[in-house]
Amino acid sequence: MENKRITIIDFVEKYTAKYDKDTFLREKVDGVWTETSYAKTREEGRILAAGFMALGLGKGEKVSLISEGKNLWVLTELGILYAGGVNVPLSAKLEETNDLTFRINHSDSRFVVSSKQQLSKVRRAIPQCPNVEKVIVFEDVELQENEMSIKTLREMGVKFLEEHPGELEKRIATIGPDDYANISYTSGTTADPKGILLTHRNYTANVEQGNSVISIDRGDVMLILLPLDHCFAHVAGFYTMMFHGGSIATVPVGKNPLATLKNVPGAIKEVRPMVMLSVPALARNFKKNIETGVKAKGPLVEKLYNFALNNAIKYNKEYYNRGGWRKPLVALFDKLVFKSVRENFGGRMKFFVGGGALLDIELQRYFCAIGIPMFQGYGLSEATPIICANSMGHARFGSSGRIVRPMECVILDSEGKEVPYGEKGEIVVKGENVMAGYWKNPESTAKTVVDGWLHTGDMGYICPEDHDFLYVTGRFKSLLISADGEKYSPEGFEDSLTDGSKFIDQVILHNDMKPYTILLLVPNMDALKEYVKSQNAKLDPQSVEAKKLMLDKLQAEIDNYKTGGSKGGMFPDRWLPAAIAVLPEAFTERNGLVNSTMKIVRGKVEKYFADRIDYAYTPEGKLLYNEKNLESLK
């Protein structure tokens, strides 16, 4: 792509012309996968743009869009952008009415577009949104006052194009690279969510930058498992695939979010994607499902699988230094063992792109060993979002990948001074992908973007051996602080524990200037009950004796990390937990303890379980067999 400051419209016009007859969108309709060409995508986007103009949408005016992933999501956004409007993508996972009303009102949205599934939420919110003139609904439903169907909007668009020739082209000609494309709201974990202003050029620049580290082949199919409202799905999904002449598919929507999640394995087998956008939480599920499937085939198959896995992991090392005498064995076992494992992913998968949270090094090693590398990337919405990524032929396990170019990246200490390669500090970046600011929030903008430099609030270091690679080590804000003021980033231990133990589903390490660290732990009850059965088949799993066995097992999993344990030395002993708080419920989107990319929101967990944290710092609560731990094992 020639490096000039182009808009999303220029970009779409160019690549829909270049790949006009190729398939761009894939969607399952009434049980059949349909294909929409590049040319048709452009045509439908323009018709919807004309419909918005007929409705009176002016340049720079806002439209809120809330829906699950589907073709109409992409086409409607293109319609809003072609009309010179600003799309305000809202997470389909927002449940609270005040979350919706805040975003709709704060963004000054004149119109709201909704899928049928999200409509009841929108209807609850609209009475508190006086500036909304119309709600546009994707599917056929019984419409209420001030609602219309997308079909009607499309018909208005067709008529507008006939009756006002040249008007859409005139509007398009007024759209510049610095005009806003999206207001993307943060999850608002601490205060009111902030509206991140992303311009047309933010997006087209980040696609160019992303292309410096990741490449896709023409005709590749991507299955997007992530919400489309996030800019990661925009850049790594829509626009990167459009740039390379690939296509995107979305998971068929179920009656509720859980039903949609259950559609994922089927969609993978039917679409047979070459690449998927994923998050660590989904990767862990995939790994657990594969291991369950292998176990079900009996001890011989399991033994062979484990041998093949260990052999491949030893051969791959940290990826950049892979090689050695094991190569023929790797090739042999790949045919014998992993080829059939990959069939679960459709048999054509080249790699995953992982974002949303830090991806544990063991998971990176695992997926590479089975022949579908999951390449860790890193970014944030304020950077539209890609800052760095690993890719085929260019990866270092444990790192977040090569820094995109052109973009500057430095590491600063707490005084704002640049530190040498290999030293940790705050990751700070500057480039055309840095947001225009926060909507109606100049104070936060001024704190976050200083002289064009975006202060990410994340901690990391640049690889001393290869300065292209960035290592992200955690959030500044998630640091544990001990009573003596020492600080520690907990993510590495948390990820290692949940990835390495089938008995532990979720954890949070906690220490806020206390004499010792505690662990909030969500157990895997099925695995624990299975364990009790293996130890004593006659024991009632609800008996105190069985529960003590379970607690001993959980403690043993943690003790592995202590000096002398099988994982001793991986993490400093002083930060290992001295007390465990076994929790009675998991961290979910329903209770607000994970965000839309399934990343645990530390602050919310600590607030939600404040009483358990306090209890763990009492003499009784520090004991493993305390009453609350026993109660939680149901």
Disulfide bonds with the S-S distance in Angstrom:
none
